[in-house]
Each structure stands twice: as structure tokens, then as C-alpha cells.
Amino acid sequence: MRGARKLLIVITAVALVLTGCSSTTTESFPDAPNDASTLDWQNCGGNFQCATLKTPIDYSDATLGQFDIAVIRYRDPGQHDRIGSLVINPGGPGVSGIEYARSAQYILSPDVLERYDIVGFDPRGIGASTPIHCLSDAEQDVLFASDPKPDDEAEYAQGLSDTQAFIDKCVAKTANLAHFSTADAARDMELLRQGLGDEKLNYMGFSYGTYLGTLYAQQFPNKVGRFVLDGAIDPSISIEQQSLIQAVAFDQALANFIADCAQEKNCPLPPNATPAFFTELFAKVAANPLTMTNGESKRLITEGLVVTGTASALYDDISGWPQLRIAISQALQGDGSGFAQLADAYSGRKSDGTYINNQNDANIIINCLDWQESRSNDAIRAAVRNFVKAAPVFGPYVAYSGITCNVLNQAIGRTQITTDQNTAQIRNTATPVLIIGTTQDPATPYAWAKALANYIAGSRLITLKGEGHTGYGRGSGCVDDAVDAYLIMERDPSRDLTCFQ
């Protein structure tokens, strides 16, 4: 879930994995005797090298030209017995794989770092690669602060108008807008494998990155190497099912937060609080926005920002839940600073009002290209009551998301989905795929991990019983050890594995 924004312009099944600090080492890039890469690598700081991969804009029409795909790799100075490259993707769509790879030392275990080059890339449309561009920073601010759900006919009409204006800006500012799908990015990844000189693609994808990996395995099953798909997306369900299931999962995560908060001494919730506390809070902020009392002057913290901040905090029970308690305490005093910090971290907004990259524009467009909306706008509106019934808190904020995709389809003249991800089960991968699902994951619900394990024949499923989004590197030695053994010793779990936080 990439947040709760102007809901006619928003979410499908996506997620944001926050990265750690970048490496500050000044050591030179070490040599490796079996490095067969043909990419033109240039040093770009410490143990990092950067390159540009050229890929066709349209794989069926070379005359359209090429996209530039930014690539980076990290090589540990103590590397030995090099296995090859491990390509990583943090999620999104829209999150920078370049910036994520710069945090390689904080993401992967030392044992993995010593055996692989860690490779990140910004998929087409994202970050330093040929980008999708729609809104200015000021326009992004307006979008995130705007009314996140229509409550009457006038607000619905305004939402349609805003959605059309958003898509019009994307079309005007971004050439070849129809060619930024994840299916195309997966084909780019095959060219990346070839450029890296690896016989098979070793890959670790989180959240949306599991979908990118799934489409690669679907198109190139004989090139699948060590594949870890953590926080899985089910490729076989509809955009409506995605939104509904995800809304239910976030409502459940919120209920879990409320139960946990009651055990904390600094819990700002009233005794015997229920999720209705949040629907009431959102309604109060809609009528009377909060203000930000530190940092920026006179910034209004609106319903949209409070909803986004709440959803953001639910990704991680270790750091997000304490931050949410603080934000609620402040909000009860009229101070929106805590919710602003949560929402800004989620959207990539910096304190000076600029955004770190184009992740929000890319997220919306790529999701709509990936997941065909088959319902009319009227049918979407008619289904809103099902969302409200199933997920009273977050359901109303995601129910209208498919309308944006309808507007985009009309703008680019697309009438049907261009990939077969909804029908083609994956069989005969060269290497068994490892899938990880966390039982209380709000962004990629556990049911999706089970579905993906069935979708990819011969895969292995690691179940992490716990809270939060994704499983690797989140405190479970059971998960981390199994993944590391799979990557380093090529040891497949003999059976599906259950671990605990």
C-alpha cells in the first residue's frame, strides 16, 4: 500500500521498504577474478561502481529508441569465492533500487556480502533511469494534502476532475507513457543479467519487488537462479481484490496496534479503544486540520496526511508503532508534526518541501499499467459499500483507486491488459524459488505469499509468525539463516518452514 492520497488517483498493491544510511567507505572497488560483466562500469564512491544499461522502449518496435537504466553494484572489500551478482529490489513501484543498493551493508548479512556483488537498478520510469514525470513538488504537496475520499457528488466530481488533470500532466510530460510496465522492466532485467555476465539471475525482491521477480520467472524460467521473494504479491488476483484484501489487512494491523497500545504506559488511546477512534480522528481532522508546530510554519496537516501517516506506521511494529503513539498524542493537542513526519517519510518529502525522486508519479502509472481495471467507474462506486463493510477504517480510502487506471487507459488508448500474469502459472524454474510471508503483514497480506507459493511450482515458503512488512532482516534468526543458507550454500529448505519473530 503506497499510502492514502487523493483516492481517485491512488493505491493498488504496493509497498515501500525504507532504506538505511549509505556507505561512507572510501576504499577502492576491489577486483574479482570471475567478473564477466560487459557493462561499462565507472567508480561512483567507495566500493561502488555505476553503469547505464540501454534497453528498448518497446520490445516489439525497436524504432522507438531506448531507455537508459541506471545500475549500481557494491563489492565487499573482503569478497571471496565469488558466486556472482545478487540483484536486489526494495519495492514500490517507484522506490529507487540505486539508493537501496547503496545501503547493501545494512540490508544483507556479511556472509552474503562476501560472496556476491550486490546490484541495484532503477527500473524504467523510476529515479535515475528514464523517469515518469507528472507533478512538480508543489503539486505533489497539494495532492497529498487534498481530500482523500469523496463524501458526496460534488467531491466525487472534483475527484474526477483532479484525476483527469493528473493524467493529462503525465501524458504531457512523459513520452512513451504506455511502456513503463513491470513486464517490460522484467525483460530489462534479463538484459541486465546478460550484462552482468551471470549464467542465471540471482535476485532478492521485497514487496512489489516480488512481482517484478515473478514476471521475470514467468518469462525466463530457465534463467532463474537463487530467487528470494519477500512480502509476496499474488499475481493472479484483480485490482479490486488487491485493494480490498489490503484494506482489510491494514484494518487488522490497526486493531493489533490498538491492542498493543493498551499494554504501553504512554498509550494515548482512551481505555477500551476501538478502530472507531481512528475514523473519528480522521473526520475531526477533515473538519479542522492540524498544524505543524515545529519545522515549517503554518503547514496544515490534513486528513490525507493523517491517513497516510497512520498507514505508514503500520508497516513496522518495532519503529512505526511507537511513532504512531507519539503522533496521536500530539494530534490530540492539535499538533500534526508526528503525522507529518510519518507521511513525509513515506512519500519521500524532504523538510524543504522537495521530494527525493519521482516515486509517487511512477507508483501510480506503473500500477495502472500492470493491473487492468475491468470495471466501469459506476461499478467502482457501487462497490464502495463492500469496502466500507469489510474494512471500515481504510476501506473508504482505497475503494475508488481503480478510477485513475480507467482514466489512464483512455488517455493512452489501451483496451486490454498486455501481459498474461493473471493466468500463466510458473513451472520448471531452473532453481527452486524461496518465498517469505509474514502472518500479520498489512501491505502484502500473508494469503498472497501462500498464493504465490502455489503459483510458482516447486517453490518453498517461509512463514514468519509476527507483525510488520516483509521478513528478512527483521529480527528472526530463523528466517535470516534459512535465506543466507539458500543464497550462499545453495541449500533449499527441504520443506516449507515456519519461523517466529
GUVO-255491 format. One line per 3 residues: their letters; for each residue x, y, z of C-alpha. Coordinates in nm, 4 decimals, decimal comma, padded with zeros to 6 digits. Layout:
A = X Y Z; ...
END
This chain:
MRG = 00,0000 00,0000 00,0000; 00,1680 00,3183 -00,1135; -00,0404 00,5431 00,1013
ARK = -00,3730 00,7141 00,1148; -00,3699 01,0155 -00,1139; -00,6323 01,1623 -00,3365
LLI = -00,8008 00,8271 -00,3613; -00,9183 00,8599 -00,7165; -00,5508 00,8853 -00,8051
VIT = -00,4103 00,6171 -00,5851; -00,3294 00,2810 -00,4477; -00,3129 -00,0771 -00,5593
AVA = -00,0879 -00,3481 -00,4147; 00,2414 -00,1826 -00,3474; 00,4769 -00,1160 -00,0653
LVL = 00,7648 00,0962 00,0473; 01,0724 -00,0511 00,2107; 01,2703 00,2217 00,3854
TGC = 01,6457 00,2089 00,3344; 01,9228 00,2620 00,5844; 02,2158 00,5014 00,5687
SST = 02,4503 00,4999 00,2723; 02,8012 00,3635 00,2994; 03,0703 00,6165 00,3750
TTE = 03,3688 00,3950 00,2987; 03,6396 00,5441 00,0804; 03,8042 00,2171 -00,0194
SFP = 03,8592 00,1467 -00,3880; 03,6490 -00,1016 -00,5779; 03,8174 -00,4437 -00,5427
DAP = 03,8823 -00,6732 -00,8372; 03,7191 -01,0141 -00,8804; 03,8774 -01,2873 -01,0910
NDA = 03,5494 -01,4212 -01,2316; 03,3768 -01,0920 -01,3098; 03,2384 -01,1428 -01,6612
STL = 03,0333 -00,8225 -01,6803; 03,0278 -00,6357 -02,0118; 02,8739 -00,3189 -01,8701
DWQ = 03,0876 -00,0029 -01,8760; 03,1385 00,0394 -01,5020; 03,2686 00,3632 -01,3535
NCG = 03,3668 00,4230 -00,9916; 03,0963 00,6162 -00,8073; 03,2219 00,6266 -00,4494
GNF = 03,3910 00,3782 -00,2215; 03,3142 00,0170 -00,3052; 03,0536 00,1142 -00,5633
QCA = 03,0555 00,1220 -00,9413; 02,7846 00,2624 -01,1657; 02,6811 00,1908 -01,5240
TLK = 02,3994 00,2596 -01,7693; 02,2073 -00,0230 -01,9349; 02,0370 00,0520 -02,2669
TPI = 01,7019 -00,1224 -02,3159; 01,4377 -00,0987 -02,5911; 01,1474 00,1326 -02,5141
DYS = 00,9218 -00,1183 -02,6902; 01,0487 -00,4739 -02,7274; 00,8277 -00,5190 -03,0331
DAT = 00,9302 -00,1961 -03,2083; 01,2982 -00,1016 -03,1986; 01,2330 00,2186 -03,3911
LGQ = 01,1013 00,3887 -03,0769; 01,4536 00,4006 -02,9359; 01,5954 00,3123 -02,5958
FDI = 01,5557 00,3833 -02,2271; 01,8549 00,4480 -02,0015; 01,8529 00,2183 -01,6969
AVI = 02,0775 00,3264 -01,4093; 02,2695 00,0405 -01,2434; 02,4982 00,0262 -00,9401
RYR = 02,6957 -00,2525 -00,7750; 02,8653 -00,2936 -00,4394; 03,1590 -00,5286 -00,3869
DPG = 03,2727 -00,6039 -00,0362; 03,6474 -00,5499 00,0135; 03,6672 -00,8917 00,1794
QHD = 03,4868 -01,0734 -00,1002; 03,5998 -01,4324 -00,1578; 03,4772 -01,7337 -00,3524
RIG = 03,2540 -01,5038 -00,5538; 02,9264 -01,6670 -00,6609; 02,8182 -01,3864 -00,8915
SLV = 02,5772 -01,0944 -00,8701; 02,2719 -01,0613 -00,6489; 02,0213 -00,8124 -00,7910
INP = 01,8000 -00,6524 -00,5252; 01,4773 -00,4517 -00,5454; 01,3251 -00,2702 -00,2437
GGP = 00,9631 -00,2454 -00,3567; 00,7401 00,0296 -00,4816; 00,6889 00,0609 -00,7667
GVS = 00,8778 00,3859 -00,7540; 01,1410 00,3219 -00,4881; 01,4988 00,3625 -00,6076
GIE = 01,6990 00,0425 -00,6359; 02,0113 00,2567 -00,6707; 01,9681 00,4155 -00,3290
YAR = 01,8686 00,0805 -00,1806; 02,1862 -00,0873 -00,3050; 02,3925 00,1917 -00,1508
SAQ = 02,2666 00,0554 00,1812; 02,3736 -00,3011 00,0981; 02,5843 -00,3307 00,4130
YIL = 02,2751 -00,2683 00,6252; 02,0382 -00,4939 00,4305; 02,2257 -00,8209 00,3836
SPD = 02,4356 -01,0338 00,6157; 02,8156 -01,0120 00,5981; 02,8275 -01,3718 00,4746
VLE = 02,6142 -01,2822 00,1723; 02,8102 -00,9634 00,1052; 03,1348 -01,1589 00,0949
RYD = 03,0078 -01,3913 -00,1774; 02,8070 -01,1673 -00,4133; 02,8295 -00,8372 -00,5916
IVG = 02,5147 -00,6560 -00,4733; 02,3467 -00,4943 -00,7729; 02,0677 -00,2378 -00,7692
FDP = 01,8943 -00,0639 -01,0556; 01,6195 00,1894 -01,1017; 01,3561 00,0197 -01,3168
RGI = 01,2323 00,2073 -01,6218; 01,0348 00,5136 -01,5206; 01,1964 00,5435 -01,1777
GAS = 01,4634 00,7648 -01,0242; 01,7860 00,7908 -01,2231; 01,6525 00,5801 -01,5106
TPI = 01,4380 00,7395 -01,7829; 01,1724 00,8762 -01,5455; 00,7976 00,9126 -01,5428
HCL = 00,7177 01,2710 -01,4566; 00,3777 01,4186 -01,3785; 00,3723 01,6678 -01,0902
SDA = 00,6007 01,9384 -00,9562; 00,6971 01,9344 -00,5889; 00,4349 02,1978 -00,5122
EQD = 00,1714 01,9940 -00,6965; 00,2736 01,6842 -00,5012; 00,2123 01,8770 -00,1798
VLF = -00,1349 01,9706 -00,2975; -00,2101 01,6093 -00,3910; -00,1057 01,4590 -00,0585
ASD = -00,2867 01,7263 00,1417; -00,6080 01,7129 -00,0605; -00,9348 01,5459 00,0380
PKP = -00,8582 01,1703 00,0232; -01,2104 01,0390 -00,0392; -01,5293 01,1759 -00,1935
DDE = -01,8186 01,2048 00,0500; -02,0778 01,3481 -00,1884; -02,1437 01,4140 -00,5570
AEY = -01,9581 01,7424 -00,5592; -01,6437 01,5870 -00,4094; -01,6673 01,2919 -00,6499
AQG = -01,6897 01,5296 -00,9468; -01,3906 01,7231 -00,8140; -01,2003 01,3992 -00,7742
LSD = -01,2681 01,3029 -01,1352; -01,1516 01,6435 -01,2499; -00,8331 01,6206 -01,0426
TQA = -00,7658 01,2701 -01,1712; -00,8032 01,3776 -01,5323; -00,5714 01,6724 -01,4708
FID = -00,3113 01,4430 -01,3156; -00,3165 01,2006 -01,6093; -00,3069 01,4882 -01,8579
KCV = 00,0105 01,6165 -01,6928; 00,1679 01,2704 -01,7050; 00,0914 01,2381 -02,0763
AKT = 00,2241 01,5875 -02,1486; 00,5486 01,5462 -01,9507; 00,6377 01,1814 -02,0181
ANL = 00,6964 01,0348 -02,3626; 00,6058 00,6702 -02,4308; 00,3883 00,6532 -02,1199
AHF = 00,2451 00,3135 -02,2174; 00,5885 00,1467 -02,1974; 00,6704 00,1561 -01,8272
STA = 00,5079 -00,1694 -01,7154; 00,6673 -00,4203 -01,4812; 00,6522 -00,6825 -01,7556
DAA = 00,8844 -00,4612 -01,9603; 01,1046 -00,3990 -01,6547; 01,1348 -00,7773 -01,6131
RDM = 01,2622 -00,8019 -01,9709; 01,5087 -00,5270 -01,8876; 01,6286 -00,7446 -01,6012
ELL = 01,7164 -01,0201 -01,8473; 01,9353 -00,7741 -02,0384; 02,0878 -00,6777 -01,7030
RQG = 02,1672 -01,0446 -01,6312; 02,3417 -01,0704 -01,9646; 02,5355 -00,7505 -01,8981
LGD = 02,6436 -00,8801 -01,5581; 02,7809 -01,1922 -01,7233; 02,5884 -01,4328 -01,4972
EKL = 02,4570 -01,7636 -01,6293; 02,1428 -01,7220 -01,4190; 01,9845 -01,4249 -01,2423
NYM = 02,0217 -01,4267 -00,8654; 01,7585 -01,1950 -00,7237; 01,6114 -01,0715 -00,3971
GFS = 01,2911 -00,8684 -00,4217; 01,0819 -00,7196 -00,1446; 00,7088 -00,6409 -00,1721
YGT = 00,6499 -00,5028 -00,5237; 00,9929 -00,6459 -00,5992; 00,8356 -00,9916 -00,5664
YLG = 00,6027 -00,9064 -00,8531; 00,8959 -00,7914 -01,0659; 01,0715 -01,1193 -00,9869
TLY = 00,7571 -01,3206 -01,0590; 00,7195 -01,1695 -01,4062; 01,0873 -01,2360 -01,4766
AQQ = 01,0459 -01,6015 -01,3735; 00,7368 -01,6244 -01,5888; 00,9189 -01,5013 -01,8981
FPN = 01,2627 -01,6602 -01,8329; 01,2130 -01,9670 -01,6096; 01,5334 -02,1326 -01,7334
KVG = 01,7361 -01,8299 -01,6180; 01,6075 -01,8260 -01,2594; 01,8962 -01,8588 -01,0142
RFV = 01,8747 -01,8020 -00,6395; 01,5409 -01,6158 -00,6089; 01,4107 -01,4749 -00,2792
LDG = 01,0661 -01,3126 -00,2939; 00,9852 -01,1495 00,0414; 00,6484 -00,9880 00,1150
AID = 00,4813 -01,1539 -00,1794; 00,2215 -01,0151 -00,4166; -00,0304 -01,2582 -00,5639
PSI = -00,0139 -01,2042 -00,9419; -00,3411 -01,3821 -01,0111; -00,5938 -01,1541 -00,8428
SIE = -00,7734 -00,8468 -00,9729; -00,7029 -00,4855 -00,8880; -01,0308 -00,4779 -00,6901
QQS = -00,9337 -00,7857 -00,4884; -00,5906 -00,6393 -00,4220; -00,7298 -00,3169 -00,2855
LIQ = -00,9966 -00,4875 -00,0753; -00,7678 -00,7526 00,0744; -00,5046 -00,4923 00,1508
AVA = -00,7571 -00,2602 00,3174; -00,8711 -00,5481 00,5394; -00,5082 -00,6258 00,6284
FDQ = -00,4394 -00,2651 00,7268; -00,7539 -00,2571 00,9396; -00,6321 -00,5730 01,1133
ALA = -00,2873 -00,4218 01,1677; -00,4575 -00,1185 01,3198; -00,6558 -00,3427 01,5553
NFI = -00,3297 -00,5137 01,6541; -00,1735 -00,1743 01,7203; -00,4660 -00,0752 01,9430
ADC = -00,4363 -00,3975 02,1451; -00,0619 -00,3469 02,1856; -00,1014 00,0186 02,2761
AQE = -00,3244 -00,0746 02,5692; -00,0235 -00,2533 02,7217; 00,2005 00,0542 02,6961
KNC = 00,2298 00,3136 02,9722; 00,2380 00,6012 02,7228; -00,0622 00,4872 02,5173
PLP = -00,2615 00,7963 02,4114; -00,5758 00,5992 02,3237; -00,8732 00,6025 02,5593
PNA = -00,9477 00,2871 02,7616; -01,1168 00,0138 02,5582; -01,0432 00,1997 02,2365
TPA = -01,1674 00,0523 01,9087; -01,0812 00,1275 01,5449; -01,3655 00,3795 01,5532
FFT = -01,1207 00,6089 01,7334; -00,9356 00,6478 01,4053; -01,2415 00,7040 01,1872
ELF = -01,3439 00,9748 01,4318; -00,9926 01,1215 01,4338; -00,9847 01,1317 01,0536
AKV = -01,3266 01,3001 01,0462; -01,2211 01,5603 01,3035; -00,9059 01,6423 01,1082
AAN = -01,1086 01,6663 00,7871; -01,3203 01,9363 00,9507; -01,0333 02,1058 01,1348
PLT = -00,6835 02,0287 01,0056; -00,3949 02,0034 01,2468; -00,0991 02,2384 01,2297
MTN = 00,2703 02,1659 01,2303; 00,4312 02,3420 01,5231; 00,7964 02,2636 01,4520
GES = 00,9918 02,2994 01,1326; 00,7735 02,4515 00,8635; 00,5497 02,7439 00,9555
KRL = 00,1747 02,7365 00,9027; 00,1636 02,3997 00,7313; -00,1780 02,2410 00,7617
ITE = -00,1755 01,8681 00,8348; -00,4904 01,7443 00,6660; -00,6960 01,4262 00,6715
GLV = -00,4988 01,2919 00,3748; -00,1676 01,3339 00,5561; -00,3002 01,1824 00,8783
VTG = -00,4377 00,8774 00,6958; -00,1098 00,8351 00,5069; 00,0920 00,8711 00,8274
TAS = -00,1222 00,6148 01,0062; -00,0851 00,3628 00,7257; 00,2887 00,4269 00,7098
ALY = 00,3345 00,3496 01,0800; 00,1598 00,0135 01,0450; 00,4352 -00,1244 00,8217
DDI = 00,6677 -00,1809 01,1163; 00,5652 -00,2608 01,4716; 00,9178 -00,2010 01,6051
SGW = 00,9647 00,1592 01,4953; 00,6323 00,2576 01,3381; 00,4021 00,1778 01,6288
PQL = 00,5925 00,3929 01,8825; 00,5986 00,6776 01,6301; 00,2238 00,6437 01,5827
RIA = 00,1644 00,6667 01,9584; 00,3627 00,9916 01,9647; 00,1770 01,1276 01,6625
ISQ = -00,1595 01,0552 01,8217; -00,0569 01,2227 02,1483; 00,0469 01,5331 01,9584
ALQ = -00,2658 01,5306 01,7419; -00,4900 01,5309 02,0465; -00,3237 01,8646 02,1312
GDG = -00,3766 01,9990 01,7800; -00,0177 01,9337 01,6745; 00,0222 01,7445 01,3443
SGF = 00,4026 01,7232 01,3499; 00,4170 01,3489 01,4197; 00,1741 01,2607 01,1430
AQL = 00,3551 01,4944 00,9061; 00,6857 01,3202 00,9763; 00,5322 00,9784 00,9150
ADA = 00,3588 01,0875 00,5946; 00,6640 01,2732 00,4628; 00,8970 00,9788 00,5237
YSG = 00,6519 00,7609 00,3338; 00,6124 00,9918 00,0351; 00,9781 01,0948 00,0179
RKS = 00,9155 01,4592 00,1055; 01,2135 01,6466 00,2487; 01,1939 01,9245 00,5063
DGT = 01,2442 02,1899 00,2394; 00,9299 02,0761 00,0571; 01,1076 01,8943 -00,2255
YIN = 01,0685 01,5236 -00,2979; 01,3578 01,2787 -00,3195; 01,2543 01,1483 -00,6603
NQN = 00,9542 01,0716 -00,8786; 00,8385 00,7694 -00,6805; 00,4820 00,8934 -00,6348
DAN = 00,4217 00,9624 -01,0042; 00,5846 00,6338 -01,1034; 00,3891 00,4367 -00,8469
III = 00,0524 00,5405 -00,9828; 00,1326 00,4981 -01,3524; 00,3167 00,1660 -01,3246
NCL = 00,0454 00,0127 -01,1099; -00,2200 00,1083 -01,3609; -00,0131 -00,0314 -01,6464
DWQ = 00,0322 -00,3574 -01,4561; -00,3193 -00,4215 -01,3326; -00,6050 -00,3812 -01,5789
ESR = -00,9170 -00,2248 -01,4310; -01,2115 -00,4073 -01,5893; -01,4891 -00,2245 -01,4016
SND = -01,6590 00,0948 -01,5108; -01,6480 00,4000 -01,2858; -02,0107 00,3375 -01,1923
AIR = -01,9298 -00,0211 -01,0930; -01,6389 00,1015 -00,8816; -01,8669 00,3432 -00,6996
AAV = -02,1243 00,0702 -00,6439; -01,8608 -00,1497 -00,4779; -01,7621 00,1147 -00,2224
RNF = -02,0091 -00,0184 00,0328; -01,8321 -00,3575 00,0217; -01,5032 -00,1882 00,1084
VKA = -01,6585 00,0068 00,3943; -01,8197 -00,3075 00,5341; -01,5017 -00,5184 00,5106
APV = -01,2573 -00,2500 00,6270; -01,4338 00,0394 00,7992; -01,1177 00,2435 00,8615
FGP = -00,9097 00,2123 00,5448; -01,1696 00,0705 00,3057; -01,3256 00,4069 00,2155
YVA = -00,9816 00,5425 00,1259; -00,8927 00,2733 -00,1284; -01,2295 00,1900 -00,2826
YSG = -01,2038 00,4407 -00,5676; -00,8454 00,3684 -00,6724; -00,9364 00,1919 -00,9978
ITC = -01,0839 00,5080 -01,1489; -00,7368 00,6518 -01,2069; -00,6490 00,3480 -01,4151
NVL = -00,9621 00,3925 -01,6253; -00,8615 00,7499 -01,6993; -00,5065 00,6428 -01,7901
NQA = -00,6282 00,3636 -02,0175; -00,8425 00,6100 -02,2073; -00,5536 00,8568 -02,2357
IGR = -00,3108 00,6039 -02,3837; -00,5682 00,4114 -02,5865; -00,5248 00,0819 -02,4036
TQI = -00,8221 -00,1531 -02,4073; -00,6803 -00,4760 -02,2627; -00,4008 -00,5998 -02,0436
TTD = -00,0763 -00,6704 -02,2278; 00,0667 -00,9493 -02,0096; -00,0608 -01,2893 -01,9035
QNT = 00,0305 -01,2634 -01,5367; -00,3261 -01,3441 -01,4327; -00,3334 -01,6856 -01,5987
AQI = 00,0090 -01,8414 -01,6559; 00,1330 -02,0489 -01,3634; 00,5108 -02,0725 -01,3486
RNT = 00,6602 -02,4188 -01,3881; 01,0075 -02,5640 -01,4285; 01,2200 -02,2793 -01,2934
ATP = 01,5885 -02,3656 -01,3181; 01,6202 -02,3211 -00,9398; 01,3502 -02,3530 -00,6714
VLI = 01,2218 -02,0102 -00,5637; 01,2152 -01,9087 -00,1960; 00,9058 -01,7113 -00,0849
IGT = 00,8623 -01,5346 00,2506; 00,5307 -01,4287 00,4037; 00,4682 -01,2593 00,7403
TQD = 00,1375 -01,3557 00,9000; 00,0404 -01,0035 01,0113; 00,1849 -00,8133 00,7151
PAT = -00,0585 -00,5295 00,6327; 00,0912 -00,4280 00,2981; 00,1300 -00,7708 00,1389
PYA = -00,1060 -00,9993 00,3315; 00,0108 -01,3492 00,4143; -00,2536 -01,5048 00,1902
WAK = -00,0640 -01,3611 -00,1050; 00,2544 -01,5441 -00,0072; 00,0643 -01,8726 00,0075
ALA = -00,0940 -01,7980 -00,3288; 00,2424 -01,7163 -00,4876; 00,3912 -02,0376 -00,3481
NYI = 00,1174 -02,2282 -00,5308; 00,1595 -02,0132 -00,8410; 00,5320 -02,0936 -00,8718
AGS = 00,5561 -02,4702 -00,8871; 00,8333 -02,6216 -00,6763; 00,8847 -02,3104 -00,4640
RLI = 00,9434 -02,3130 -00,0882; 00,7501 -02,0947 00,1578; 00,8934 -01,9468 00,4763
TLK = 00,6182 -01,8324 00,7124; 00,7156 -01,5707 00,9703; 00,4639 -01,5524 01,2521
GEG = 00,4695 -01,1878 01,3500; 00,3852 -00,8271 01,2729; 00,5131 -00,5921 01,0058
HTG = 00,6037 -00,5859 00,6402; 00,8448 -00,8466 00,4936; 01,0516 -01,0979 00,6892
YGR = 01,4243 -01,0950 00,6094; 01,6405 -00,8770 00,8314; 01,3608 -00,8028 01,0780
GSG = 01,4860 -00,9882 01,3823; 01,4130 -01,3534 01,3061; 01,7329 -01,5570 01,3016
CVD = 01,5297 -01,8482 01,1676; 01,4335 -01,6545 00,8544; 01,7738 -01,4926 00,8063
DAV = 01,9663 -01,8178 00,8467; 01,7434 -02,0019 00,6005; 01,7751 -01,7254 00,3398
DAY = 02,1518 -01,6979 00,3829; 02,1956 -02,0753 00,3519; 01,9858 -02,0690 00,0356
LIM = 02,1900 -01,7868 -00,1177; 02,5373 -01,8957 -00,0092; 02,5299 -02,2746 00,0136
ERD = 02,2515 -02,3206 -00,2428; 02,0667 -02,5158 00,0238; 01,6948 -02,5359 -00,0461
PSR = 01,4697 -02,5837 00,2562; 01,3610 -02,9487 00,2466; 01,0082 -02,8348 00,3237
DLT = 00,8103 -02,5196 00,3968; 00,9440 -02,3529 00,7106; 00,7699 -02,1693 00,9963
CFQ = 00,9627 -01,9098 01,1965; 00,8815 -01,6695 01,4784; 00,9751 -01,3082 01,5491
END
